[in-house]
Amino acid sequence: MEKLRIVFMGTPEFAVGILDTILRNNYEVVGVITAADKPAGRGQKIKYSAVKEYALEHNLKLLQPTNLKDETFLSELKSLNANLQVVVAFRMLPEAVWRMPQLGTFNLHASLLPNYRGAAPINWAIINGETKTGVTTFFIDDKIDTGAMILSREIKIDSNENAGQLHDELMQLGSEVVVETLAAIEMGNVAVTIQKDTPEIKTAYKLNRENCKIDWTKPANEIHNLIRGLSPYPSAWCFFKDKGEEWNVKIYDAKAVLENHSYNIGSIIATKKEIKVAVKDGFIQIFSIQFPGKKKMQANELLNGVAFSERAQAE
């Protein structure tokens, strides 16, 4: 049995839950690698990554390289004398980094590989209407999310669950799977499964403005899945047009109502209490929405101050 000396690499909140679990299970973390600080928000104040905040609170050795191939960084990394690296939601590593530790470098990915390799696996599983997903640990190789799989665990996706809720469930599940993976590596009894590529594999493409825009010509359930798959972040969006004005709105919570109607697709139907948008097989009823420059609010709150005409349109 070999005592583990771990370097942990990660950046967002998802990675913090895993790092915390590693420490609470009494594994030695000799260093933490996270993204460099960057300005964020309207004031462009310097923002620390969630992992940096955690590392500082727990007095962990911290490195923030801008270039992972830089000789100074590689020398610092080597001096930590780790025998294993654990990567969660970080970035692609050069071979000089992932080959460094004697026991290898493994990654936790928030999908059932080989499906949903890429940047946004949690979002795309919901957007595509999957009923299950999970987490997988695998040894890193020279491509993205393609290495030999160590462990995976499955979880159901509820039909109304959003990406934020699924994120938290997978963080908990991922913590358990990482600890199991560490135990197997420590005992020297790791069995791996090579990923098989097939044409049916689904990809977790990077989210951008275009693939987050609502297409109101799609079926109600597809639109519902897009909205919950992008909630609370980065959020689905569209334009509302009425009385010569146009607003870029974000929609966070909605439901599909399947029924026949005679409205044009995209018509906004508003009463004093509810907002619906007509789609080809029914309506999308909107519960939570944000107008430009306003806070996120419930539909009935919005309707206290906004009156839509009969010609209001979502595009």
C-alpha positions as CSV (number, residue, x, y, z in Angstrom):
1,M,0.0,0.0,0.0
2,E,1.5,3.3,-1.1
3,K,0.7,6.5,0.8
4,L,-0.7,9.1,-1.6
5,R,0.7,12.6,-2.0
6,I,-1.9,14.4,-4.1
7,V,-1.8,17.5,-6.2
8,F,-5.4,18.7,-6.9
9,M,-6.3,20.7,-10.0
10,G,-9.6,22.5,-10.4
11,T,-11.3,25.9,-10.6
12,P,-15.1,26.2,-10.1
13,E,-17.4,25.4,-7.2
14,F,-17.9,21.8,-8.5
15,A,-14.2,21.1,-7.8
16,V,-14.4,22.5,-4.3
17,G,-16.9,19.9,-3.1
18,I,-14.5,17.1,-4.4
19,L,-11.4,18.7,-2.8
20,D,-13.2,19.1,0.5
21,T,-14.2,15.4,0.5
22,I,-10.6,14.4,-0.3
23,L,-9.3,16.3,2.7
24,R,-12.1,15.1,5.0
25,N,-11.1,11.5,4.2
26,N,-7.6,12.3,5.5
27,Y,-5.7,12.2,2.2
28,E,-2.6,14.4,2.0
29,V,-3.0,17.2,-0.5
30,V,0.5,18.6,-1.1
31,G,-0.6,21.3,-3.6
32,V,-3.5,22.9,-5.4
33,I,-3.4,24.2,-8.9
34,T,-6.1,26.6,-10.1
35,A,-6.8,29.3,-12.7
36,A,-5.1,32.7,-12.5
37,D,-7.0,35.5,-11.0
38,K,-9.0,37.6,-13.4
39,P,-11.2,40.7,-13.4
40,A,-15.0,40.1,-13.4
41,G,-18.3,42.0,-13.2
42,R,-19.0,45.6,-13.9
43,G,-16.3,46.9,-11.6
44,Q,-13.7,44.5,-13.1
45,K,-12.6,43.6,-9.6
46,I,-10.1,40.8,-9.4
47,K,-12.0,37.6,-8.7
48,Y,-10.5,34.5,-7.1
49,S,-11.6,31.0,-8.3
50,A,-13.8,29.0,-5.9
51,V,-10.9,26.5,-5.5
52,K,-8.4,29.4,-4.6
53,E,-10.8,30.7,-2.0
54,Y,-11.0,27.2,-0.4
55,A,-7.2,26.6,-0.7
56,L,-6.5,29.9,1.1
57,E,-9.0,29.1,3.9
58,H,-7.4,25.7,4.4
59,N,-3.7,26.9,4.1
60,L,-3.0,24.6,1.1
61,K,0.0,25.2,-1.1
62,L,-1.3,27.1,-4.1
63,L,0.0,27.5,-7.7
64,Q,-1.7,29.6,-10.4
65,P,0.2,29.2,-13.6
66,T,-0.9,31.0,-16.8
67,N,1.2,28.7,-18.9
68,L,1.2,25.0,-18.0
69,K,4.3,24.4,-20.1
70,D,6.3,27.1,-18.4
71,E,9.6,25.7,-17.0
72,T,9.3,27.5,-13.7
73,F,5.8,26.1,-13.1
74,L,6.9,22.6,-14.1
75,S,9.9,22.8,-11.7
76,E,7.6,24.0,-8.8
77,L,5.1,21.2,-9.6
78,K,7.9,18.6,-9.5
79,S,9.2,20.0,-6.2
80,L,5.8,19.1,-4.6
81,N,6.9,15.5,-5.0
82,A,3.3,14.3,-5.6
83,N,2.8,10.7,-6.7
84,L,-0.8,11.3,-7.9
85,Q,-2.7,14.2,-9.5
86,V,-6.5,14.6,-9.3
87,V,-8.2,16.9,-11.9
88,V,-11.8,18.2,-11.6
89,A,-13.1,20.9,-14.0
90,F,-9.7,22.4,-14.9
91,R,-8.3,22.6,-18.4
92,M,-6.4,20.4,-20.8
93,L,-3.0,19.4,-19.4
94,P,0.2,19.1,-21.4
95,E,1.9,15.7,-21.4
96,A,4.7,17.1,-19.2
97,V,2.2,17.7,-16.5
98,W,-0.1,14.6,-16.6
99,R,2.8,12.2,-17.0
100,M,4.7,13.6,-14.0
101,P,3.4,11.7,-11.0
102,Q,4.4,8.0,-10.6
103,L,0.8,6.8,-10.1
104,G,-0.6,9.0,-12.9
105,T,-3.2,11.7,-13.2
106,F,-6.9,11.0,-13.1
107,N,-9.9,13.2,-13.9
108,L,-13.5,13.3,-12.6
109,H,-15.9,14.0,-15.4
110,A,-19.6,14.8,-14.8
111,S,-21.0,12.3,-17.3
112,L,-21.2,8.6,-18.2
113,L,-18.2,8.5,-20.6
114,P,-17.7,8.2,-23.5
115,N,-20.9,10.3,-23.8
116,Y,-20.8,14.0,-23.1
117,R,-17.0,14.6,-23.4
118,G,-16.4,18.3,-23.3
119,A,-17.0,21.5,-21.5
120,A,-20.7,21.4,-20.4
121,P,-21.8,17.8,-19.7
122,I,-24.3,18.6,-17.0
123,N,-26.1,21.2,-19.2
124,W,-26.2,19.0,-22.3
125,A,-27.5,15.9,-20.6
126,I,-30.6,17.9,-19.6
127,I,-30.9,19.9,-22.8
128,N,-30.9,16.6,-24.7
129,G,-33.7,15.2,-22.5
130,E,-31.6,12.4,-20.9
131,T,-33.2,10.5,-18.0
132,K,-29.9,9.5,-16.5
133,T,-26.3,10.7,-16.3
134,G,-23.5,10.2,-13.8
135,V,-19.8,10.6,-13.1
136,T,-16.7,8.9,-14.4
137,T,-13.1,8.8,-13.2
138,F,-10.4,8.1,-15.9
139,F,-6.7,8.4,-16.4
140,I,-5.8,11.4,-18.5
141,D,-4.2,11.0,-21.9
142,D,-3.4,13.3,-24.8
143,K,-7.0,14.0,-25.9
144,I,-10.0,15.5,-24.1
145,D,-12.0,13.1,-21.8
146,T,-10.9,10.0,-23.8
147,G,-8.6,8.1,-21.3
148,A,-9.0,4.7,-19.7
149,M,-12.0,4.7,-17.3
150,I,-11.6,3.7,-13.7
151,L,-15.0,4.0,-12.0
152,S,-18.4,5.4,-13.0
153,R,-21.7,5.8,-11.2
154,E,-25.1,6.5,-12.5
155,I,-27.9,8.9,-11.3
156,K,-31.4,9.6,-12.5
157,I,-32.4,13.0,-13.9
158,D,-35.8,14.2,-12.9
159,S,-38.0,15.6,-15.7
160,N,-38.2,19.0,-14.0
161,E,-34.7,19.1,-12.6
162,N,-32.4,22.0,-13.6
163,A,-28.7,22.2,-14.2
164,G,-28.0,23.8,-10.8
165,Q,-29.8,21.0,-8.9
166,L,-28.1,18.3,-11.0
167,H,-24.7,20.0,-10.5
168,D,-25.1,19.6,-6.7
169,E,-26.2,16.0,-6.9
170,L,-23.2,15.1,-9.2
171,M,-20.8,17.0,-6.9
172,Q,-21.9,14.7,-4.1
173,L,-21.8,11.6,-6.2
174,G,-18.4,12.6,-7.7
175,S,-16.9,13.1,-4.2
176,E,-17.8,9.5,-3.4
177,V,-16.4,8.1,-6.6
178,V,-13.2,10.1,-6.3
179,V,-12.6,8.7,-2.8
180,E,-13.3,5.2,-4.1
181,T,-10.8,5.8,-6.9
182,L,-8.2,7.0,-4.5
183,A,-8.7,3.9,-2.3
184,A,-8.3,1.6,-5.3
185,I,-5.1,3.4,-6.4
186,E,-3.7,3.4,-2.9
187,M,-4.3,-0.4,-2.6
188,G,-2.8,-1.0,-6.1
189,N,-5.9,-2.7,-7.5
190,V,-7.1,-0.4,-10.2
191,A,-8.9,-2.1,-13.2
192,V,-9.5,0.2,-16.2
193,T,-11.8,0.1,-19.1
194,I,-10.8,1.5,-22.5
195,Q,-13.4,3.9,-24.0
196,K,-14.9,2.8,-27.2
197,D,-15.7,5.4,-29.8
198,T,-19.0,5.0,-31.8
199,P,-20.9,7.3,-34.1
200,E,-23.7,7.6,-31.5
201,I,-21.5,9.3,-28.9
202,K,-23.0,12.7,-27.8
203,T,-20.8,15.7,-27.2
204,A,-21.0,18.4,-24.5
205,Y,-20.2,21.4,-26.6
206,K,-19.0,24.6,-25.1
207,L,-22.0,26.8,-24.4
208,N,-22.2,30.1,-26.3
209,R,-24.7,32.8,-27.0
210,E,-26.1,31.0,-30.1
211,N,-26.8,27.6,-28.5
212,C,-28.4,29.2,-25.5
213,K,-31.0,31.1,-27.6
214,I,-34.5,29.8,-27.5
215,D,-36.0,28.7,-30.8
216,W,-39.7,29.0,-30.4
217,T,-40.4,26.9,-33.5
218,K,-39.2,23.8,-31.6
219,P,-41.5,21.4,-29.7
220,A,-42.5,22.5,-26.1
221,N,-40.6,19.7,-24.4
222,E,-37.4,20.6,-26.2
223,I,-37.7,24.3,-25.2
224,H,-38.5,23.2,-21.6
225,N,-35.3,21.1,-21.6
226,L,-33.2,23.9,-22.9
227,I,-34.5,26.3,-20.3
228,R,-33.9,24.0,-17.3
229,G,-30.6,22.7,-18.8
230,L,-29.2,26.3,-18.8
231,S,-30.7,27.3,-15.4
232,P,-29.4,29.1,-13.3
233,Y,-26.3,29.6,-15.5
234,P,-25.7,30.7,-18.2
235,S,-29.5,30.9,-18.8
236,A,-31.7,30.5,-21.9
237,W,-32.5,33.8,-23.6
238,C,-34.6,35.3,-26.4
239,F,-36.1,38.6,-27.5
240,F,-39.5,39.9,-26.4
241,K,-41.0,42.4,-28.8
242,D,-44.0,44.6,-28.2
243,K,-45.2,48.1,-29.1
244,G,-42.0,49.0,-31.1
245,E,-39.7,47.9,-28.2
246,E,-37.4,45.0,-27.9
247,W,-36.0,43.4,-24.8
248,N,-33.3,40.7,-24.5
249,V,-34.8,38.5,-21.7
250,K,-33.4,35.5,-19.8
251,I,-35.8,32.7,-18.7
252,Y,-34.9,30.5,-15.8
253,D,-38.0,28.5,-14.9
254,A,-40.9,27.3,-17.1
255,K,-43.0,24.3,-17.9
256,A,-44.4,22.8,-21.1
257,V,-48.1,22.8,-21.5
258,L,-49.2,20.5,-24.3
259,E,-52.5,21.5,-26.0
260,N,-54.0,22.6,-29.3
261,H,-54.4,26.3,-30.0
262,S,-54.8,28.8,-32.8
263,Y,-52.1,31.3,-31.8
264,N,-49.1,32.1,-34.0
265,I,-45.8,30.6,-32.8
266,G,-44.0,33.0,-30.5
267,S,-47.2,34.9,-29.4
268,I,-46.9,36.1,-25.8
269,I,-50.2,35.6,-23.9
270,A,-50.2,37.4,-20.6
271,T,-52.8,37.8,-17.9
272,K,-52.3,39.6,-14.6
273,K,-50.8,36.5,-13.1
274,E,-49.1,34.4,-15.9
275,I,-47.1,34.6,-19.1
276,K,-47.2,32.0,-21.8
277,V,-45.5,31.7,-25.2
278,A,-47.3,29.8,-27.9
279,V,-45.3,27.0,-29.6
280,K,-46.5,24.5,-32.2
281,D,-47.7,21.8,-29.8
282,G,-48.8,24.0,-26.9
283,F,-47.3,26.7,-24.6
284,I,-44.3,27.4,-22.5
285,Q,-45.5,28.9,-19.3
286,I,-42.9,31.1,-17.8
287,F,-42.4,31.3,-14.0
288,S,-39.0,33.1,-13.6
289,I,-37.7,35.7,-16.0
290,Q,-35.2,38.6,-16.1
291,F,-35.5,41.8,-18.2
292,P,-32.4,43.9,-19.0
293,G,-31.2,45.9,-16.0
294,K,-33.7,44.3,-13.7
295,K,-33.3,41.5,-11.1
296,K,-34.6,38.0,-11.8
297,M,-38.3,37.9,-10.8
298,Q,-41.4,35.7,-10.8
299,A,-43.8,36.2,-13.7
300,N,-46.5,37.6,-11.5
301,E,-44.1,40.2,-10.1
302,L,-43.1,41.3,-13.6
303,L,-46.7,41.6,-14.6
304,N,-47.3,44.1,-11.8
305,G,-45.2,46.6,-13.8
306,V,-45.4,45.4,-17.4
307,A,-48.5,45.1,-19.6
308,F,-48.1,43.2,-22.9
309,S,-50.3,44.0,-25.9
310,E,-52.1,41.3,-27.9
311,R,-49.3,41.6,-30.5
312,A,-46.4,40.9,-28.2
313,Q,-44.0,38.4,-29.7
314,A,-41.2,36.2,-28.5
315,E,-38.4,35.6,-31.0
